[in-house]
Structures are given as structure tokens and as C-alpha cells.
Amino acid sequence: MTGHVFKLADEADLTACDLNRCADVLADVDPVMADNLRRAAERLRASLRAEGHPVTQDAS
């Protein structure tokens, strides 16, 4: 079961990366939505960190 939990955590971390990439694309067109996506990604990563899972840092 532990392997499944870590696989889900990895998928969630990748989702956070995708949210940030989408935010980068939307930044000029819809800055409010871009900020919402970035906050969602950070909340997702904060949850992962709280559970002890490693998270990826997006390239700035």
C-alpha cells in the first residue's frame, strides 16, 4: 500500500508542476486565474510536505 501512496504523491507533485506551467501561459491573458493556479499548486505541495513527501521546485 505504501508504494501506491508514494505514486499518488508523485502524481500530485507533477500536477502542481502542470498548474504552474498553465499559470505561466495564462499570466498575460488572465493574471487572476494565473494567481489562483499558483496558489492551488502551492497548497497541493504544502499538503504533500506536511505528509512527508518530497516535492519538486519549479524552474523560475
URGI-V600841 format. One record per pair of residues at least 24 apart in sequence whose C-alpha atoms are under 6 Angstrom apart, sorted by sequence separation. I is the first residue (numbers start at 1). GAP is how many residues later the second one is. If there is no record, write none. Layout:
i=I gap=GAP
i=I gap=GAP
//
This chain:
i=16 gap=25
i=13 gap=42
//
